[in-house]
Amino acid sequence: MEETGIGIWGVPLAILAGAIRVSTPFIFVSLGETITERSGRINLGLEGTLVFGAMTAYAVAVMTNSPWLGVLAAMATGAVFGLVHGWICKWPKVNDIAIGIAMMQFGLGLAFFLGKPFIQPAAPHLPAIQLGFWSSMPQIQAALNINVLFLLGAALAFILWWAFKNTRVGLILRVVGDSTDAARAMGINPDRVRLLATAVGGSLAAIGGAYLSLHYPGSWNEGISSGQGLMAVALVIFARWNPIGCFLAALLFGGAGALGPALQSVGVTQGYYLFYAAPYVLTLVIMIATSSPTRSLAGAPGALSLTK
């Protein structure tokens, strides 16, 4: 009977486990980008921040034997990348998107150059919580082996959703994002708010990179990210700049990314590799579905470059 149960639930459980593992970087990058875009600025450089954060976390974890020090170091470097991006973009006639692409290439190149000595050494991994201890089925145990960062990301999504609506900081962020002139009339410095928002966004994106190198897949190499930083921008638009929506959309993206490995894990030997393209197809579909020359994006901050 147990073998029958395993056969029936094998693919759904594998997709659930994969969705949780794959979604965590999306959660942190999308939440960081949500904060940045809520201030009226778009940061396409988060792919570079993600990869540089992965390299930094892994290198520091190798040298200190502490994965948490690696995460903190990644957050610091992510904040620095965000500050540089924000400082450049505050100048007149500077294009957010062009600077983001330049920062992405800079982050990728610097990570590959500085990270070469750390490809071989093994780093300690981030801890996980075994919530499937009550079951004897390996599939359930694997699906419910939850990394701490996933739980922190889920909690952060709800905290940000509440903070945007109920705190002074959230109100300032929304005012700056909707109208630069209105913010100045209220005595708020839009450049300073956007600078800080971009720094916080970069710091969160770097946590996603730390997760990649210190948990899943749990190593450092030059192909560690498959465009998650760029896909997260589409995810934010899909979620309509809502942190809880970002969390749910990240699970959707994670589930799409887990289709191929899930089919492979239950013995499908032909055609499963086509499903590895599912996240990219989903990103393309979302961008097409949310694009329109005649209507504005619902929920989009008024000062955001995408709405101009």
C-alpha positions as CSV (number, residue, x, y, z in Angstrom):
1,M,0.0,0.0,0.0
2,E,2.8,2.4,0.9
3,E,4.5,1.8,-2.5
4,T,1.2,2.6,-4.2
5,G,1.0,5.8,-2.3
6,I,4.5,6.7,-3.2
7,G,3.8,6.1,-6.9
8,I,0.6,8.3,-6.8
9,W,2.2,11.2,-4.9
10,G,5.7,10.9,-6.3
11,V,5.4,13.7,-8.9
12,P,3.4,16.2,-6.8
13,L,5.7,15.7,-3.8
14,A,8.8,16.1,-6.0
15,I,7.3,19.3,-7.5
16,L,6.4,20.6,-4.0
17,A,10.0,20.0,-2.8
18,G,11.4,21.5,-5.9
19,A,9.2,24.5,-5.7
20,I,10.3,25.3,-2.2
21,R,14.0,24.8,-3.1
22,V,13.9,26.7,-6.4
23,S,11.6,29.5,-5.2
24,T,13.8,30.8,-2.4
25,P,16.1,33.0,-4.5
26,F,13.1,34.3,-6.4
27,I,11.5,35.3,-3.2
28,F,14.4,37.4,-1.9
29,V,15.3,39.0,-5.3
30,S,11.6,39.8,-6.0
31,L,11.0,41.3,-2.6
32,G,14.2,43.4,-3.0
33,E,13.1,44.5,-6.4
34,T,9.6,45.3,-5.1
35,I,11.1,47.7,-2.5
36,T,13.2,49.3,-5.2
37,E,10.4,49.7,-7.7
38,R,8.0,51.0,-5.1
39,S,10.3,53.9,-4.7
40,G,10.1,54.6,-8.4
41,R,13.3,53.0,-9.6
42,I,14.0,49.8,-11.5
43,N,17.1,47.8,-11.0
44,L,18.0,45.3,-13.7
45,G,21.4,44.7,-12.2
46,L,20.1,42.3,-9.6
47,E,21.3,39.3,-11.6
48,G,24.9,40.6,-11.1
49,T,24.1,41.3,-7.4
50,L,22.7,37.8,-7.0
51,V,25.8,36.1,-8.5
52,F,28.2,38.3,-6.6
53,G,26.3,37.6,-3.4
54,A,26.6,33.9,-4.1
55,M,30.3,34.1,-4.6
56,T,30.8,36.3,-1.5
57,A,28.7,34.1,0.7
58,Y,30.6,31.0,-0.4
59,A,34.0,32.5,-0.1
60,V,33.4,33.9,3.4
61,A,31.8,30.6,4.5
62,V,34.9,28.7,3.3
63,M,37.3,31.1,5.1
64,T,35.3,31.4,8.4
65,N,33.5,28.0,8.4
66,S,30.3,29.9,9.1
67,P,27.5,30.0,6.5
68,W,25.7,32.7,8.4
69,L,28.7,35.0,8.2
70,G,28.6,34.3,4.5
71,V,25.0,35.4,4.3
72,L,25.8,38.7,6.2
73,A,28.8,39.3,3.9
74,A,26.6,38.8,0.9
75,M,24.0,41.2,2.2
76,A,26.8,43.9,2.7
77,T,28.1,43.5,-0.8
78,G,24.5,43.6,-2.2
79,A,23.9,46.8,-0.3
80,V,27.1,48.3,-1.8
81,F,26.0,47.4,-5.3
82,G,22.6,48.9,-4.6
83,L,24.2,52.1,-3.3
84,V,26.4,52.5,-6.4
85,H,23.4,51.9,-8.7
86,G,21.3,54.4,-6.7
87,W,24.0,57.0,-6.6
88,I,24.6,56.9,-10.3
89,C,20.9,56.9,-11.2
90,K,20.2,60.1,-9.1
91,W,21.9,62.2,-11.7
92,P,19.8,63.9,-14.4
93,K,19.3,62.2,-17.7
94,V,20.7,58.9,-16.4
95,N,18.7,55.8,-17.5
96,D,17.9,53.3,-14.8
97,I,17.7,50.4,-17.2
98,A,21.0,51.1,-18.9
99,I,22.8,51.5,-15.6
100,G,21.2,48.3,-14.3
101,I,22.5,46.3,-17.3
102,A,26.0,47.8,-16.8
103,M,25.9,46.9,-13.1
104,M,24.8,43.4,-14.0
105,Q,27.7,42.8,-16.3
106,F,30.1,44.4,-13.7
107,G,28.8,42.1,-10.9
108,L,29.0,39.0,-13.1
109,G,32.5,39.7,-14.3
110,L,33.8,40.6,-10.8
111,A,32.2,37.5,-9.3
112,F,33.8,35.2,-11.9
113,F,37.2,36.9,-11.5
114,L,37.3,36.9,-7.7
115,G,35.5,33.6,-7.3
116,K,38.0,31.4,-9.2
117,P,39.9,30.3,-6.1
118,F,36.7,29.1,-4.4
119,I,35.4,26.7,-7.1
120,Q,37.1,23.7,-5.5
121,P,36.9,24.3,-1.7
122,A,33.8,23.0,0.1
123,A,31.8,25.4,2.3
124,P,29.5,24.6,5.2
125,H,25.8,24.6,4.2
126,L,22.9,26.6,5.7
127,P,20.8,24.5,8.1
128,A,17.4,23.1,7.2
129,I,14.4,22.2,9.3
130,Q,13.0,18.6,8.9
131,L,9.3,19.1,9.1
132,G,8.6,15.7,7.6
133,F,9.9,13.7,10.6
134,W,6.4,12.2,11.2
135,S,6.4,10.3,7.9
136,S,8.4,7.2,6.8
137,M,8.1,8.2,3.1
138,P,11.4,9.6,1.8
139,Q,9.4,11.8,-0.7
140,I,7.5,13.5,2.1
141,Q,10.7,13.9,4.2
142,A,12.5,15.5,1.2
143,A,9.5,17.8,0.4
144,L,9.3,19.0,3.9
145,N,13.0,19.5,4.5
146,I,12.7,23.3,4.6
147,N,15.7,25.7,4.6
148,V,15.6,28.4,7.2
149,L,15.9,31.1,4.5
150,F,12.7,30.0,2.8
151,L,10.8,30.5,6.1
152,L,12.5,33.9,6.6
153,G,11.5,34.9,3.1
154,A,7.9,33.9,3.6
155,A,7.8,35.9,6.9
156,L,9.4,38.9,5.2
157,A,6.8,38.9,2.4
158,F,4.0,39.3,5.0
159,I,5.9,41.9,7.0
160,L,6.6,44.0,3.9
161,W,2.9,43.8,2.9
162,W,1.9,45.1,6.3
163,A,4.6,47.7,6.4
164,F,3.7,49.2,3.0
165,K,0.2,49.8,4.2
166,N,0.6,50.7,7.9
167,T,3.9,52.3,8.6
168,R,5.4,55.8,8.0
169,V,8.3,54.3,6.1
170,G,5.9,52.5,3.8
171,L,3.9,55.7,3.2
172,I,7.1,57.6,2.3
173,L,8.1,54.9,-0.1
174,R,4.8,54.9,-1.8
175,V,4.6,58.7,-2.1
176,V,8.1,58.8,-3.6
177,G,7.3,56.0,-6.0
178,D,4.0,57.6,-7.1
179,S,5.1,61.2,-7.6
180,T,8.5,62.9,-7.2
181,D,6.9,66.4,-7.1
182,A,4.4,65.3,-4.4
183,A,7.3,63.9,-2.3
184,R,9.3,67.1,-2.5
185,A,6.2,69.1,-1.6
186,M,5.9,67.1,1.6
187,G,9.6,67.7,2.4
188,I,10.8,64.3,1.4
189,N,14.1,63.9,-0.4
190,P,13.2,61.4,-3.3
191,D,16.9,60.8,-4.2
192,R,17.8,59.7,-0.7
193,V,14.7,57.4,-0.4
194,R,15.4,55.8,-3.7
195,L,19.1,55.4,-2.8
196,L,18.2,53.6,0.4
197,A,15.5,51.5,-1.3
198,T,17.9,50.4,-4.0
199,A,20.5,49.5,-1.3
200,V,18.0,47.4,0.7
201,G,16.8,45.8,-2.5
202,G,20.3,44.8,-3.4
203,S,21.0,43.4,0.0
204,L,17.9,41.1,-0.2
205,A,18.9,40.0,-3.7
206,A,22.3,39.0,-2.4
207,I,20.6,36.7,0.2
208,G,19.1,34.9,-2.7
209,G,22.6,34.4,-4.1
210,A,23.8,33.1,-0.7
211,Y,21.0,30.6,-0.7
212,L,22.2,29.3,-4.1
213,S,25.8,28.7,-3.1
214,L,25.2,27.6,0.5
215,H,22.1,25.4,0.1
216,Y,20.8,24.6,-3.3
217,P,22.6,23.7,-5.4
218,G,25.1,24.3,-2.6
219,S,28.3,25.1,-4.5
220,W,30.0,28.0,-6.3
221,N,30.5,28.0,-10.0
222,E,30.1,30.5,-12.8
223,G,26.8,29.0,-14.0
224,I,25.1,29.1,-10.6
225,S,22.3,31.4,-11.7
226,S,20.2,30.8,-14.7
227,G,18.9,34.3,-15.0
228,Q,16.9,34.3,-11.8
229,G,17.7,37.9,-11.1
230,L,16.2,39.0,-14.4
231,M,13.2,36.7,-14.2
232,A,12.4,38.2,-10.8
233,V,11.7,41.5,-12.4
234,A,9.0,39.9,-14.5
235,L,7.8,38.2,-11.3
236,V,7.4,41.6,-9.6
237,I,5.3,42.9,-12.5
238,F,3.2,39.7,-12.4
239,A,2.6,40.1,-8.7
240,R,1.6,43.8,-9.2
241,W,4.2,45.0,-6.7
242,N,2.6,43.1,-3.9
243,P,5.0,41.3,-1.5
244,I,2.6,38.5,-0.8
245,G,1.9,38.2,-4.5
246,C,5.7,38.0,-5.0
247,F,5.9,35.1,-2.6
248,L,3.1,33.2,-4.3
249,A,4.5,34.0,-7.8
250,A,8.0,32.8,-6.6
251,L,6.4,29.4,-5.6
252,L,4.8,29.3,-9.1
253,F,8.1,30.0,-10.8
254,G,9.8,27.5,-8.5
255,G,7.2,24.8,-9.3
256,A,7.8,25.5,-13.0
257,G,11.5,25.1,-12.5
258,A,11.0,21.8,-10.6
259,L,8.9,20.1,-13.4
260,G,11.9,18.6,-15.2
261,P,13.8,17.3,-12.1
262,A,10.5,15.9,-10.7
263,L,9.7,13.9,-13.9
264,Q,13.3,12.7,-13.9
265,S,13.1,11.6,-10.3
266,V,10.1,9.3,-11.0
267,G,11.7,7.5,-13.9
268,V,10.7,9.6,-16.9
269,T,13.7,9.3,-19.2
270,Q,12.5,11.0,-22.4
271,G,11.3,14.5,-23.0
272,Y,11.7,15.6,-19.4
273,Y,14.4,18.1,-20.3
274,L,11.9,20.2,-22.3
275,F,10.3,21.1,-19.0
276,Y,13.6,22.7,-17.9
277,A,12.6,25.6,-20.1
278,A,9.3,26.1,-18.2
279,P,10.4,29.1,-16.1
280,Y,11.6,30.9,-19.2
281,V,8.5,30.2,-21.1
282,L,6.4,31.4,-18.1
283,T,8.5,34.6,-17.9
284,L,7.8,35.3,-21.6
285,V,4.1,34.6,-21.3
286,I,3.8,36.9,-18.3
287,M,5.7,39.7,-20.0
288,I,3.5,39.4,-23.1
289,A,0.3,39.2,-21.0
290,T,1.1,42.3,-18.9
291,S,2.3,44.4,-21.8
292,S,-0.1,46.8,-23.5
293,P,0.5,50.1,-25.4
294,T,-3.0,51.4,-24.4
295,R,-3.3,50.7,-20.7
296,S,-1.1,51.2,-17.7
297,L,0.0,48.4,-15.4
298,A,-2.4,48.1,-12.4
299,G,-0.6,48.9,-9.2
300,A,2.5,50.3,-10.9
301,P,4.2,53.2,-9.1
302,G,3.6,56.3,-11.1
303,A,7.3,57.4,-11.2
304,L,8.6,54.0,-12.3
305,S,10.5,54.0,-15.6
306,L,8.2,51.1,-16.9
307,T,5.2,53.4,-16.8
308,K,6.7,56.2,-18.7
